[in-house]
Amino acid sequence: MSPVVTVLDARVAPERAADLRAAYAAAAQGPFPPGFIRSTLLQQASDPTQWRIETIWESPEALATMRQTGRPRGLQIFDAAGAQPSISVFDAIADVVPTKGTA
């Protein structure tokens, strides 16, 4: 199975950005659900109220299993900042990873 990527996008009021960062930092301490590969918190450079969490999952099954355990942690992170994210799920089709010495 190919990995899947979840993308949560939301506007966060500037005065709540610290709440978002703190909730993300707390989540980064784990524990992590089975099939979790990586997550990244992003802030849009041209609009600092626009935030995104991109998370890579080992497979659609891993994502489905995580969703059955309760409210997903990414949604909880945005909840902590008073924001309601939109959710998108993408199939990972291809990766580009430079090999050592080609950068």
N, C-alpha and C positions, 0 to 999 in steps of 0.2 A: 504494500500500500504506500502511496505517496503521502508526504506530509500535507497538512492543511495549516492555513494562517488565519487567525481571527484578527479583525481590526475593529477597535472601538474608538469612535470619534465623538468628541463633545466640546462644547464651549464651556470654559470654566472662568468664572468671574475672577479678576486679578486678585482680589482679597482672599480668594479660596485656593489659589495656586499652592500655597504652602501646605494646605490640608491634603491636596492631591499628592504632592511629593512625599509627604509623611506617610500616607496610606500605601503608596507604592513601595517606599523603603521598608515598611513593615512587612508587606507581602513578600518582598525579596528575601526575607529571612527564612522563608519556607514555613511548613513543609510544602512540597510540590506534588501535584497529582501525577499518577502514572501517565507516561506519554508526553509530559511537558518537556519541551526542548529549550525554549528561550523566549524571553519577553523583553520588549524595549518600550520605554516611555519617551514620547516625542512631543515637542512643542513647536508649533509652526513659527518660522522665523519672521514672516511678514505680518502675522496676527497672533500675538502672544496669548490670546484667549482661546485659541484653537489647540486642543491636545489630542493625542492619539496613543493608544496602547496596541502594539502589534505583538501577537504571541504565536509561536510556531508549535504545532502539535505533531507528534509522531505519525498519527493516522486519523482518519475520520472517526474510527472507533474510539480512540483515546479521547477525542473531543466529546463524543457522545457520552462516554462514561463519566467524564468530569461534569458534564451538564446535569447528570442524574443525581449528583451529590448535594444539590442545593444551589443557592444563588452563586453564580460564578464570581471568583475573586476580582476579576477586572471590573465587573459591575459594582461590586462593593467599594472598590477604590474610587470610582467616580461618584458613588453615593456619598462618600466621605467629604467630597468637595461640592455637594449639592448639584451635581450635573447628571443629565440623562443622556447616555451615549447612544449613537446609532451603532448597529452591529452588522459587520459583513464577514463572510467566510469565503476564503479563496483556496482553491487547490494549488499546491506548489507544483509548477510544471518543470522548471529548470533552475539551477543555481550556477553562479559564477563565483568561484573561489580561487584566488591566485595561488599558485604553488610557490613554494619557497624559492626565492631568487628571481621571480618574474615581476615583482612589484616595481 
